[in-house]
Amino acid sequence: MRMLFPLAIAVAIIAAPGAARDRNAIPAATPVGKPQNCIPIRSIRESLVRSDRIIDFRMNGNRYYRVTLDRGCPQLGFERRFSYATSLSQLCAQDIITVLQTTPVMAGPSCGLAPFQPVTLAK
């Protein structure tokens, strides 16, 4: 869902329902290039929250970037969804994500992202 606000774009990314099948499975990731500081928001097709520390971003062309947070983001692995706000057309390592809690419906903890490592995920 995308909502436009003056001077900022707020976007909520929700993991696909299939991600709940095996909540503990984190596929192995093989780096395939140098980490990137930013990725274009328009190219993000899906975010896959793997744990409190790991988020995989599926991009156009079935490319993946893995973000490994420096510290765990409380409740991220449980809720598996987050929002972010940016005035740019990119999501960057210095941006902050906020966990979206379901019960009660409200914003949860906020955490800083980390560099986006291009990866190939194990099947």
Salt bridges, closest charged atoms under 4 A:
GLU46 OE1 - ARG58 NE 3.09
ASP56 OD2 - ARG50 NE 2.80
ASP56 OD1 - ARG66 NE 2.65
